[in-house]
Amino acid sequence: MNGLYYVSSSPHVRNKLTTGKAMYQVILSLMPAAVFGIFRYGTGAFLVIAASVLSAVLTEYLFDRIAGRPNTVKDGSAVVTGLLLALCLPAYEPLYVPCLGSIFAILFVKCFFGGIGHNFMNPALAGRCFLLISFSGVVADFSLDGMSSATPLEALASGQTVNVAETFLGFGNGVIGSSILALCIGGIYLLAVRAITYEIPLAVLVSFSVFLALFGGHGLDFEFIVLHLVSGGIVMGALFMATDPVTSPVTPKGQLIFGSLIGILSGIFRVYGSAPDSASYAIIIANMAVPLIDEISVPVPYGLRKPSKGKKGIPKSAVILCVITLIAGAALSSVYVMTEDQIAVQKAEAKAASYREVCPEAADFTSDEKINSAIEALDGGVYGTDFGKAYINEAAVGVDAGGSPVGYVISVTTGDGFEGNITMSVCILADGTVNGIAFTEINETAGMGMLCKEEAFKSQFAGVNVERFTLNKAGGSTADNEIDTVSGASTSSGAVVNAVNAALDFFGTHIK
């Protein structure tokens, strides 16, 4: 009897590593980026992080209580999701944004699929993509101390110079977790404690760099490639998002394939896409290909018979999902490529029509080098400090048949609209009188903010010569400088007033 063996159920190989311990290792690795983000951006960053983490934890706790499931909050996975999501957001988001993102990530992507270990895509990335689609104007607002400037990726796309060291350290304009140095410190820690392996990060960064070298338009330009590596979310994605053990392949070979797919997709989106920071979409698409990657990369046990010809080795659901994803991606890319030129033509026609609308006395519109230089000196930043997020796009001189100026048309964009950007043309006569305003882009709420396009609102500006307009929310104004708000749309109305005031100030400072 002493020779009997003790037999227990699997797993037979045991390890002290638990889900909770693994999650807390990830939380610890994210602390350098979180602490630096709070140091860099201040209270706003702290509040966004706190709101995101608390919303994630509370959502999971309430779901477990309602569904009668064991409380899984203690494993720390909800904290990881909320923290990762917060680090992907700007520092001064309205707090409802990180709250909604965390609720979506935990409830719809994690809990509804069975909880931790059952989600088919990274919850934090899914939450970020949800916010990018639903609140694009807010999520893309990188204001700091009331001022806004281009992110490193936006600066690169427009041909501006980007400081590599400043961006690497995290002092550029971006999300809370934009310090590549802090992210690398966290990534090295995860590698040291074997929470992640090197295959996925290496494959992502190498394939992304190779794609940029081949198709980025700059050849083997080391500085160009490094600028793209330290800009955007490629490093965070490679170290913290793509390495999620639940949504990544299980074998080293599969992880190399998975990482290479992410790097190539990120390169395609970065070079040819309209949104330069698109690592999130690349990782989510790759997440959906994981079942197929596992099927072709998991080694076959010795002696296992191959399936007969009548049976398929690869699950039909994985094949269908991959095919649908590829077709949808190809279709969207094709539509964008086919319509890009036509969209540009339509925008140019809309701008020309708005110029003629606000300055009908002009026979033609010309440019002025001095005015153009003043606009270029703004470097795409917010104009002034008293006009919200107003940007001066361009200016044209309306001339009569004899070439004499009859008015100056200034194109202004404001980011303070309720639903996003509002772009308009403002015509100002030589004596400072506003001749009229016309919109080239406005997507406000129907029946409310969209009423700013109506003549009843626009006509309040026409023929008025003042230094600045003010918004009258009470209505019934009698003063020339007071603009009655559209009922129920004070945000949209105020944005328009700020934009017109920015045009007046630019005219008075650089033209008059």
PLY file of the C-alpha trace (Angstrom):
ply
format ascii 1.0
element vertex 512
property float x
property float y
property float z
element edge 511
property int vertex1
property int vertex2
end_header
0.00 0.00 0.00
2.95 2.30 0.57
3.68 2.20 -3.16
0.40 3.81 -4.12
0.50 7.08 -6.07
-1.60 10.05 -5.10
-3.69 11.22 -8.06
-5.42 14.60 -8.22
-7.26 16.51 -10.90
-5.42 18.85 -13.24
-3.49 21.08 -13.28
-0.63 18.92 -12.06
2.01 21.62 -12.57
1.28 24.32 -10.00
2.58 27.86 -9.66
2.26 30.49 -6.97
1.28 33.08 -9.59
-2.41 33.96 -9.33
-4.64 36.16 -11.44
-4.63 38.80 -8.72
-0.85 38.78 -8.44
-0.47 39.10 -12.21
-2.91 42.03 -12.32
-1.16 43.85 -9.50
2.14 43.42 -11.33
0.58 45.21 -14.30
-0.79 47.96 -12.03
2.68 48.45 -10.53
4.23 48.60 -14.01
1.80 51.38 -15.00
2.63 53.53 -11.98
5.60 55.35 -13.61
3.40 56.48 -16.52
0.50 57.40 -14.22
2.67 59.35 -11.76
4.46 61.20 -14.54
1.13 61.98 -16.22
-0.18 63.53 -12.99
3.08 65.44 -12.56
2.89 66.68 -16.16
-0.80 67.57 -16.36
-1.77 68.10 -12.73
-5.17 67.66 -11.10
-6.97 67.03 -14.39
-4.97 63.86 -15.02
-5.55 62.60 -11.48
-9.31 63.12 -11.76
-9.50 61.32 -15.13
-7.54 58.36 -13.71
-9.65 58.25 -10.55
-12.95 58.49 -12.45
-11.92 55.78 -14.90
-10.68 53.32 -12.26
-13.59 53.87 -9.88
-16.14 53.47 -12.69
-14.52 50.21 -13.81
-14.41 48.76 -10.29
-17.96 49.86 -9.43
-19.36 48.49 -12.69
-17.81 45.07 -12.12
-18.93 44.99 -8.49
-22.53 45.89 -9.30
-22.68 43.39 -12.17
-21.41 40.60 -9.91
-24.00 41.48 -7.27
-26.89 41.69 -9.75
-25.89 38.53 -11.62
-25.27 36.60 -8.40
-21.66 35.88 -9.32
-18.65 35.76 -6.98
-17.09 39.15 -6.36
-14.11 39.43 -8.76
-13.13 43.03 -7.95
-10.29 41.88 -5.69
-8.36 40.30 -8.58
-7.46 43.81 -9.80
-8.43 43.28 -13.43
-11.01 46.07 -13.33
-8.38 48.44 -11.93
-6.04 47.51 -14.79
-8.77 48.20 -17.36
-9.68 51.57 -15.85
-6.04 52.62 -15.48
-5.09 51.63 -19.02
-8.09 53.45 -20.44
-7.30 56.60 -18.45
-3.69 56.64 -19.65
-4.99 56.62 -23.24
-7.06 59.78 -22.71
-6.21 63.51 -22.59
-5.82 65.02 -19.13
-8.70 67.46 -19.18
-11.54 65.27 -20.40
-15.02 65.89 -19.00
-15.27 63.21 -16.31
-18.29 61.58 -17.91
-16.02 60.47 -20.78
-13.70 58.13 -18.80
-16.71 56.95 -16.78
-18.64 55.92 -19.89
-15.55 54.36 -21.43
-14.89 52.22 -18.35
-18.53 51.17 -18.06
-18.54 50.07 -21.71
-15.23 48.23 -21.35
-16.19 46.32 -18.21
-19.88 45.70 -18.87
-20.11 45.03 -22.60
-16.66 43.66 -23.40
-15.80 41.78 -20.21
-18.80 40.92 -18.02
-21.30 40.12 -20.78
-18.83 37.61 -22.23
-18.33 35.76 -18.96
-15.80 37.85 -17.07
-12.02 37.74 -16.98
-10.55 35.15 -19.30
-13.56 35.12 -21.63
-13.38 38.50 -23.38
-12.37 38.23 -27.05
-10.77 41.68 -27.25
-8.88 43.94 -24.88
-11.52 45.76 -22.76
-9.51 48.97 -22.29
-8.89 49.28 -26.04
-12.52 48.54 -26.79
-13.51 51.30 -24.36
-11.11 53.73 -26.02
-12.40 52.92 -29.50
-15.96 53.38 -28.22
-15.00 56.86 -26.97
-13.15 57.72 -30.20
-16.25 56.89 -32.21
-18.84 58.37 -29.86
-17.01 61.45 -28.55
-14.35 62.09 -31.18
-14.31 65.86 -30.70
-13.83 65.58 -26.94
-11.35 62.69 -26.92
-9.18 64.49 -29.50
-9.01 67.67 -27.41
-5.46 67.97 -26.08
-5.78 71.36 -24.40
-3.34 72.27 -21.64
-3.89 75.32 -19.42
-6.59 76.50 -21.81
-4.19 76.31 -24.78
-4.20 73.67 -27.48
-1.46 72.63 -29.87
-0.85 69.78 -32.27
0.14 66.37 -30.92
3.49 64.98 -32.13
1.66 62.80 -34.67
-0.37 65.74 -35.98
2.80 67.82 -36.19
4.55 65.04 -38.12
1.60 64.69 -40.51
1.69 68.43 -41.26
5.44 68.43 -41.85
6.39 70.25 -38.64
9.52 69.50 -36.61
9.10 67.27 -33.56
11.57 67.13 -30.67
12.42 63.44 -30.18
13.83 63.81 -26.66
10.88 65.92 -25.49
8.38 63.44 -26.89
10.26 60.43 -25.48
10.27 61.92 -22.00
6.58 62.82 -22.22
6.72 66.61 -22.41
4.99 66.77 -25.78
1.27 67.29 -26.19
-0.68 64.06 -25.83
-2.51 61.62 -23.59
-1.81 61.15 -19.89
0.38 58.11 -20.50
2.46 59.63 -23.29
5.87 59.31 -21.58
7.67 56.61 -23.55
10.41 56.49 -20.92
7.89 55.76 -18.16
6.17 53.13 -20.30
9.48 51.44 -21.08
10.34 51.32 -17.37
7.03 49.55 -16.74
7.56 47.22 -19.69
11.05 46.24 -18.51
9.60 45.43 -15.09
6.97 43.14 -16.64
9.67 41.37 -18.66
11.85 41.01 -15.56
9.08 39.36 -13.50
8.06 37.29 -16.56
4.56 38.74 -16.60
5.01 39.15 -20.37
7.43 37.74 -22.93
9.45 39.59 -25.52
7.85 38.08 -28.63
4.83 40.35 -29.03
6.49 43.73 -28.22
9.48 42.89 -30.40
7.33 41.75 -33.32
5.09 44.84 -33.09
7.91 47.38 -33.00
10.12 45.66 -35.60
7.33 45.06 -38.13
6.04 48.61 -37.64
9.52 50.04 -38.21
10.12 47.89 -41.29
6.77 48.94 -42.77
7.61 52.62 -42.25
11.02 52.11 -43.86
9.43 50.45 -46.91
6.26 52.50 -47.35
6.63 55.61 -45.16
7.97 57.69 -48.02
11.28 58.50 -46.29
13.19 55.31 -46.91
15.54 54.10 -44.19
15.38 57.41 -42.33
16.30 56.53 -38.75
15.06 59.82 -37.30
11.71 59.53 -39.11
11.16 55.99 -37.81
12.14 56.89 -34.24
9.78 59.88 -34.31
6.90 57.58 -35.19
7.92 55.03 -32.56
7.91 57.60 -29.75
4.69 59.24 -30.99
1.19 57.88 -30.64
0.19 54.70 -28.87
2.44 52.14 -30.55
4.73 51.61 -27.52
1.88 51.43 -25.00
0.04 49.09 -27.32
3.06 46.83 -27.79
3.93 46.58 -24.09
0.60 46.67 -22.28
-2.33 46.11 -24.67
-1.16 43.51 -27.16
0.44 41.40 -24.40
-2.88 40.82 -22.63
-2.73 37.02 -22.06
-6.48 36.61 -22.56
-6.59 38.15 -26.04
-3.20 37.09 -27.43
-1.92 33.75 -28.80
-0.52 31.12 -26.44
2.61 30.02 -28.32
5.80 32.00 -29.09
5.31 31.37 -32.80
1.73 32.61 -32.63
2.79 35.66 -30.63
5.34 36.58 -33.30
2.65 36.30 -35.98
0.21 38.27 -33.83
2.71 41.04 -33.10
3.74 41.29 -36.74
0.10 41.62 -37.78
-0.37 44.47 -35.30
2.78 46.24 -36.47
1.83 46.00 -40.14
-1.75 47.13 -39.54
-0.52 50.04 -37.41
1.86 51.01 -40.21
-0.90 50.86 -42.81
-3.21 53.01 -40.71
-0.39 55.42 -39.80
0.80 55.93 -43.41
-2.42 55.64 -45.39
-5.20 56.22 -42.85
-6.92 59.45 -41.92
-6.33 58.93 -38.16
-2.57 58.71 -37.47
-2.93 57.29 -33.96
-4.61 54.00 -34.84
-2.70 51.31 -32.89
-5.92 50.69 -30.93
-7.80 49.58 -34.04
-4.86 47.46 -35.19
-4.74 45.54 -31.91
-8.50 44.96 -31.81
-8.48 43.62 -35.37
-5.58 41.34 -34.44
-7.49 40.20 -31.32
-10.22 38.84 -33.57
-7.64 36.83 -35.53
-6.22 35.12 -32.42
-8.37 31.93 -32.72
-7.05 31.44 -36.25
-3.45 32.20 -35.22
-3.70 29.71 -32.35
-5.08 27.08 -34.68
-2.15 27.31 -37.08
0.58 27.88 -34.48
-0.18 25.44 -31.65
2.11 22.40 -32.15
0.43 19.07 -32.82
1.09 16.49 -30.06
3.19 13.51 -31.09
1.08 10.68 -32.39
-2.07 12.79 -32.90
-3.93 11.81 -36.03
-4.62 14.52 -38.54
-8.30 15.22 -39.20
-9.78 13.46 -42.19
-10.26 15.31 -45.45
-13.91 15.78 -44.69
-13.14 17.70 -41.50
-11.69 21.17 -41.27
-8.86 21.80 -38.83
-9.57 25.52 -38.54
-12.84 26.49 -36.81
-15.37 27.85 -39.25
-16.25 30.72 -36.88
-12.62 31.91 -36.81
-12.40 31.84 -40.62
-15.70 33.69 -41.04
-14.72 36.32 -38.48
-11.35 36.93 -40.14
-12.90 37.11 -43.62
-15.59 39.55 -42.48
-12.95 41.71 -40.79
-10.73 41.74 -43.88
-13.63 42.50 -46.23
-14.93 45.28 -44.00
-11.47 46.79 -43.66
-10.80 46.58 -47.39
-14.20 48.07 -48.18
-13.73 50.99 -45.79
-10.22 51.66 -47.10
-11.42 51.48 -50.70
-14.30 53.85 -50.05
-11.93 56.32 -48.38
-9.43 56.15 -51.26
-12.14 56.48 -53.92
-13.88 59.40 -52.24
-10.86 61.26 -50.83
-10.39 63.46 -53.91
-14.11 64.08 -54.31
-14.43 65.05 -50.64
-11.56 67.51 -51.06
-13.28 69.01 -54.12
-16.58 69.33 -52.26
-14.86 71.03 -49.31
-13.18 73.49 -51.66
-16.51 74.22 -53.37
-18.24 74.69 -50.00
-15.52 77.11 -48.91
-15.76 79.09 -52.15
-19.55 79.22 -51.84
-19.29 80.51 -48.26
-16.85 83.21 -49.40
-19.30 84.37 -52.06
-22.18 84.25 -49.59
-20.54 86.51 -47.02
-18.88 88.82 -49.55
-21.16 88.95 -52.63
-19.67 92.30 -53.74
-16.33 90.60 -54.55
-15.61 89.60 -58.14
-12.65 87.47 -57.02
-10.72 86.41 -53.93
-6.96 86.75 -53.61
-4.36 86.05 -50.94
-2.11 88.48 -49.12
1.43 87.47 -48.12
1.43 89.54 -44.95
-1.85 88.02 -43.75
-0.69 84.52 -44.68
2.52 85.02 -42.71
0.52 86.07 -39.65
-1.56 82.89 -39.91
1.51 80.70 -40.37
3.04 82.27 -37.26
0.12 80.87 -35.24
1.47 77.38 -36.06
-1.98 75.82 -35.96
-2.52 76.68 -32.30
-5.50 78.19 -30.54
-5.91 81.86 -31.35
-5.60 84.11 -28.30
-6.77 83.31 -24.80
-10.24 84.85 -24.76
-11.98 83.00 -27.60
-12.13 79.40 -26.39
-10.71 76.84 -28.77
-10.80 79.04 -31.88
-8.37 78.53 -34.76
-7.66 80.86 -37.70
-7.46 78.66 -40.80
-6.90 81.13 -43.62
-7.91 84.55 -44.92
-8.70 85.89 -48.37
-9.12 89.40 -49.75
-12.32 89.99 -51.69
-11.66 92.35 -54.61
-13.95 94.01 -57.15
-13.54 93.92 -60.92
-10.88 96.62 -60.72
-8.84 94.73 -58.09
-9.74 97.00 -55.18
-10.46 95.31 -51.80
-14.11 95.21 -50.80
-13.83 92.91 -47.78
-11.71 90.38 -45.94
-12.97 86.81 -45.47
-11.49 84.91 -42.52
-12.01 81.17 -42.10
-12.31 80.20 -38.41
-12.78 76.85 -36.68
-13.99 76.50 -33.10
-13.67 73.30 -31.12
-16.26 74.42 -28.58
-19.29 73.12 -30.46
-21.60 70.78 -28.60
-21.02 67.97 -31.12
-17.53 68.88 -32.34
-15.84 71.41 -34.59
-17.68 74.28 -36.24
-16.00 76.01 -39.19
-17.27 79.26 -40.68
-16.33 82.14 -42.94
-16.56 85.68 -41.54
-16.46 88.67 -43.87
-15.25 91.94 -42.36
-15.25 95.20 -44.29
-12.35 97.63 -44.25
-13.91 99.71 -41.45
-14.39 96.65 -39.22
-18.09 96.04 -39.98
-19.10 92.37 -40.10
-20.67 91.83 -43.50
-21.94 88.32 -42.72
-21.07 84.79 -41.60
-21.51 81.42 -43.35
-20.83 77.87 -42.19
-18.71 75.33 -44.03
-18.81 72.67 -41.29
-21.39 72.30 -38.53
-22.76 69.06 -37.09
-24.69 70.22 -34.04
-27.90 68.75 -32.67
-30.79 68.90 -35.11
-33.46 71.38 -34.08
-31.12 73.00 -31.57
-27.49 73.81 -32.38
-28.13 73.40 -36.10
-30.45 76.41 -35.89
-27.29 78.52 -35.79
-27.27 78.06 -39.57
-30.62 79.80 -39.87
-30.77 83.40 -41.04
-32.52 84.47 -37.84
-29.33 83.79 -35.91
-26.72 84.69 -38.53
-28.33 88.02 -39.39
-27.58 89.34 -35.89
-23.92 89.73 -36.88
-24.46 91.34 -40.29
-23.88 95.08 -40.60
-22.60 95.48 -37.04
-19.36 97.33 -36.26
-18.14 96.41 -32.77
-14.89 95.22 -31.28
-16.50 92.16 -29.70
-19.87 90.44 -29.45
-21.38 89.01 -26.27
-23.89 86.19 -25.93
-27.24 87.11 -24.41
-28.84 83.96 -22.99
-31.92 85.84 -21.77
-32.97 86.92 -25.27
-34.56 90.14 -26.42
-31.27 92.04 -26.71
-31.29 95.60 -28.04
-27.56 96.43 -28.05
-25.63 95.95 -31.30
-22.95 93.85 -29.62
-25.39 91.39 -28.02
-26.29 88.15 -29.78
-29.41 86.28 -28.70
-28.68 82.61 -28.13
-30.53 79.89 -29.99
-33.04 78.47 -27.51
-31.62 75.35 -25.85
-28.30 75.66 -27.67
-26.22 78.12 -25.67
-23.08 76.00 -26.14
-23.32 76.09 -29.94
-24.29 79.77 -29.92
-21.40 80.66 -27.63
-18.97 78.77 -29.85
-20.08 80.78 -32.89
-19.78 84.07 -30.99
-16.25 83.14 -29.87
-15.26 82.27 -33.43
-16.56 85.59 -34.80
-14.77 87.46 -32.02
-11.54 85.65 -32.89
-11.94 86.75 -36.53
-12.57 90.35 -35.43
-9.51 90.32 -33.20
-7.34 88.86 -35.97
-8.63 91.51 -38.37
-7.93 94.32 -35.93
-4.48 93.00 -35.05
-3.12 91.85 -38.41
-5.21 93.45 -41.17
-6.77 96.76 -40.13
0 1
1 2
2 3
3 4
4 5
5 6
6 7
7 8
8 9
9 10
10 11
11 12
12 13
13 14
14 15
15 16
16 17
17 18
18 19
19 20
20 21
21 22
22 23
23 24
24 25
25 26
26 27
27 28
28 29
29 30
30 31
31 32
32 33
33 34
34 35
35 36
36 37
37 38
38 39
39 40
40 41
41 42
42 43
43 44
44 45
45 46
46 47
47 48
48 49
49 50
50 51
51 52
52 53
53 54
54 55
55 56
56 57
57 58
58 59
59 60
60 61
61 62
62 63
63 64
64 65
65 66
66 67
67 68
68 69
69 70
70 71
71 72
72 73
73 74
74 75
75 76
76 77
77 78
78 79
79 80
80 81
81 82
82 83
83 84
84 85
85 86
86 87
87 88
88 89
89 90
90 91
91 92
92 93
93 94
94 95
95 96
96 97
97 98
98 99
99 100
100 101
101 102
102 103
103 104
104 105
105 106
106 107
107 108
108 109
109 110
110 111
111 112
112 113
113 114
114 115
115 116
116 117
117 118
118 119
119 120
120 121
121 122
122 123
123 124
124 125
125 126
126 127
127 128
128 129
129 130
130 131
131 132
132 133
133 134
134 135
135 136
136 137
137 138
138 139
139 140
140 141
141 142
142 143
143 144
144 145
145 146
146 147
147 148
148 149
149 150
150 151
151 152
152 153
153 154
154 155
155 156
156 157
157 158
158 159
159 160
160 161
161 162
162 163
163 164
164 165
165 166
166 167
167 168
168 169
169 170
170 171
171 172
172 173
173 174
174 175
175 176
176 177
177 178
178 179
179 180
180 181
181 182
182 183
183 184
184 185
185 186
186 187
187 188
188 189
189 190
190 191
191 192
192 193
193 194
194 195
195 196
196 197
197 198
198 199
199 200
200 201
201 202
202 203
203 204
204 205
205 206
206 207
207 208
208 209
209 210
210 211
211 212
212 213
213 214
214 215
215 216
216 217
217 218
218 219
219 220
220 221
221 222
222 223
223 224
224 225
225 226
226 227
227 228
228 229
229 230
230 231
231 232
232 233
233 234
234 235
235 236
236 237
237 238
238 239
239 240
240 241
241 242
242 243
243 244
244 245
245 246
246 247
247 248
248 249
249 250
250 251
251 252
252 253
253 254
254 255
255 256
256 257
257 258
258 259
259 260
260 261
261 262
262 263
263 264
264 265
265 266
266 267
267 268
268 269
269 270
270 271
271 272
272 273
273 274
274 275
275 276
276 277
277 278
278 279
279 280
280 281
281 282
282 283
283 284
284 285
285 286
286 287
287 288
288 289
289 290
290 291
291 292
292 293
293 294
294 295
295 296
296 297
297 298
298 299
299 300
300 301
301 302
302 303
303 304
304 305
305 306
306 307
307 308
308 309
309 310
310 311
311 312
312 313
313 314
314 315
315 316
316 317
317 318
318 319
319 320
320 321
321 322
322 323
323 324
324 325
325 326
326 327
327 328
328 329
329 330
330 331
331 332
332 333
333 334
334 335
335 336
336 337
337 338
338 339
339 340
340 341
341 342
342 343
343 344
344 345
345 346
346 347
347 348
348 349
349 350
350 351
351 352
352 353
353 354
354 355
355 356
356 357
357 358
358 359
359 360
360 361
361 362
362 363
363 364
364 365
365 366
366 367
367 368
368 369
369 370
370 371
371 372
372 373
373 374
374 375
375 376
376 377
377 378
378 379
379 380
380 381
381 382
382 383
383 384
384 385
385 386
386 387
387 388
388 389
389 390
390 391
391 392
392 393
393 394
394 395
395 396
396 397
397 398
398 399
399 400
400 401
401 402
402 403
403 404
404 405
405 406
406 407
407 408
408 409
409 410
410 411
411 412
412 413
413 414
414 415
415 416
416 417
417 418
418 419
419 420
420 421
421 422
422 423
423 424
424 425
425 426
426 427
427 428
428 429
429 430
430 431
431 432
432 433
433 434
434 435
435 436
436 437
437 438
438 439
439 440
440 441
441 442
442 443
443 444
444 445
445 446
446 447
447 448
448 449
449 450
450 451
451 452
452 453
453 454
454 455
455 456
456 457
457 458
458 459
459 460
460 461
461 462
462 463
463 464
464 465
465 466
466 467
467 468
468 469
469 470
470 471
471 472
472 473
473 474
474 475
475 476
476 477
477 478
478 479
479 480
480 481
481 482
482 483
483 484
484 485
485 486
486 487
487 488
488 489
489 490
490 491
491 492
492 493
493 494
494 495
495 496
496 497
497 498
498 499
499 500
500 501
501 502
502 503
503 504
504 505
505 506
506 507
507 508
508 509
509 510
510 511
